[in-house]
Amino acid sequence: MLKNFTDSVTFKRGLTLKNRLFMAPMTTKMSFYDGVITTDEANYYGLRSGGVGAVITAAANVQEDGKGWEGELGVYDDRQIPGLSKLASSIKKNGTKAILQIFHAGRMTDSQILRGTQPISASSIAAERPDAEMPREMTESDILHLIDSFKQATTRAIKAGFDGVEIHGANTYIIQQFFSPHSNRRKDEWGGTLEKRYHFIDAIVDEIIDTVDQSDVENFIIGYRFSPEEFENPGIKFEDTLFLIDKLSNKGLDYLHISLNDYNRKSISPFYQDKSMLEYVYQKINNRVPLIGIGDVRTLKDVKNVLANADFVAVGRSMIIDPHWAQKILDNKESLIRTSLSMYDREELFIQDGLTEFLEFMMPERLKE
Ligand SMILES: Cc1cc2nc3c(=O)[nH]c(=O)nc-3n(C[C@H](O)[C@H](O)[C@H](O)COP(=O)(O)O)c2cc1C
């Protein structure tokens, strides 16, 4: 089927997007210390909404001990619902849909951010990064509690008026930590073989689907994000990811979302050098569930290239720099897109210091004095 980025598309659970463009989930580091959204943060999203079919929010932690950084959005307490509701309405402009990304940082945090609490993970293995702290291995009851927290977060997203949740199984956070042979060295039913390392993902997806099905919400979608491979040894190999995708494609999710910084990127595995990872993944899915492609999309040409191997396109950094990026693409006004960011633009774009520091790391070449 020939796809056009302007097509409207209806998901399995009935939600219709007005086009194939998503704003990618990107942390803003703007929330209050207790995970409650700030007015600037709502304005940040409002400014970027209206053109894209849907906005996926920054990762929101489902438990207090899942907080990965200061300024993170929280969805672990009912008192966060009014702020989340404000966030959903700031996004739901001009038909754009609002998806809340839900996550737990696992070992990718520290006891300072957790105010003295030791981080938790599948096993007691520190991440391979400078100053990484040793996490505490989760007990069986911690695992069941975490699954329940993801369910409760989904219920809060429904109450707050979101159109869906995205399960954040990517970027080395706790769901990925259960799938990774680096961070998961368990010998019980939650670890060991590839199949057992998948068990936690399987359980979370089933429970979230069940939560949505049991509620009376209509057209509420569920997506799942994954990273294609890890550099660590042992670590997730691209082959493991193809196994994961095969499983997830049959689960009744509304979409899968790959995490890539460059849509053309090839695997580090010598066995998968013929195509980009995006193309291998799309072929593996084989139309069983829609796929969101991503990775340094800046132009209409990039959008079309991604759509050759995906059903939707998510755009991150380009939409930080130009909040009206999607509308300009839709209006065929590509030449008007802002391509770099100066410190003088930041106030108008609602970009605060925490995000600026992150951008200095994530896109130094697109920042100017
Ligand atoms: C500032 C910033 C914050 C991010 N925060 C998240 C996040 O909260 N959740 C997530 O899944 N990915 C996050 N990402 C990754 C993006 O979703 C995306 O995969 C990445 O930026 C590549 O897309 P792009 O080239 O269009 O920016 C973040 C990226 C940036 C630049």
The ligand as a MOL file (V3000), in Angstrom:
LIG
                    3D

  0  0  0     0  0            999 V3000
M  V30 BEGIN CTAB
M  V30 COUNTS 31 33 0 0 0
M  V30 BEGIN ATOM
M  V30 1 C 16.0030 16.1450 24.9160 0
M  V30 2 C 15.6320 14.7250 24.6190 0
M  V30 3 C 14.8830 14.0040 25.5510 0
M  V30 4 C 14.4840 12.6780 25.2920 0
M  V30 5 N 13.6790 12.0210 26.1970 0
M  V30 6 C 13.1460 10.8210 25.8540 0
M  V30 7 C 12.1310 10.2170 26.6570 0
M  V30 8 O 11.6990 10.7620 27.6890 0
M  V30 9 N 11.6470 9.0140 26.2550 0
M  V30 10 C 12.0700 8.3910 25.1150 0
M  V30 11 O 11.5880 7.3020 24.7940 0
M  V30 12 N 13.0170 8.9520 24.3320 0
M  V30 13 C 13.5300 10.1550 24.6490 0
M  V30 14 N 14.4060 10.7700 23.7920 0
M  V30 15 C 14.7380 10.1350 22.4960 0
M  V30 16 C 13.7880 10.6480 21.4010 0
M  V30 17 O 12.4770 10.1670 21.6040 0
M  V30 18 C 14.2490 10.2120 20.0040 0
M  V30 19 O 14.3020 8.8000 19.9460 0
M  V30 20 C 15.6050 10.7550 19.5900 0
M  V30 21 O 15.7310 12.1310 19.9410 0
M  V30 22 C 15.8490 10.5900 18.0830 0
M  V30 23 O 14.8680 11.2770 17.3520 0
M  V30 24 P 15.1970 12.7280 16.6760 0
M  V30 25 O 16.4380 12.5130 15.8640 0
M  V30 26 O 14.0010 13.0580 15.8590 0
M  V30 27 O 15.4470 13.6780 17.7800 0
M  V30 28 C 14.8610 12.0660 24.0650 0
M  V30 29 C 15.6140 12.8010 23.1440 0
M  V30 30 C 15.9890 14.1150 23.3890 0
M  V30 31 C 16.7390 14.9000 22.3580 0
M  V30 END ATOM
M  V30 BEGIN BOND
M  V30 1 1 1 2
M  V30 2 1 2 3
M  V30 3 2 2 30
M  V30 4 2 3 4
M  V30 5 1 4 5
M  V30 6 1 4 28
M  V30 7 2 5 6
M  V30 8 1 6 7
M  V30 9 1 6 13
M  V30 10 2 7 8
M  V30 11 1 7 9
M  V30 12 1 9 10
M  V30 13 2 10 11
M  V30 14 1 10 12
M  V30 15 2 12 13
M  V30 16 1 13 14
M  V30 17 1 14 15
M  V30 18 1 14 28
M  V30 19 1 15 16
M  V30 20 1 16 17
M  V30 21 1 16 18
M  V30 22 1 18 19
M  V30 23 1 18 20
M  V30 24 1 20 21
M  V30 25 1 20 22
M  V30 26 1 22 23
M  V30 27 1 23 24
M  V30 28 2 24 25
M  V30 29 1 24 26
M  V30 30 1 24 27
M  V30 31 2 28 29
M  V30 32 1 29 30
M  V30 33 1 30 31
M  V30 END BOND
M  V30 END CTAB
M  END
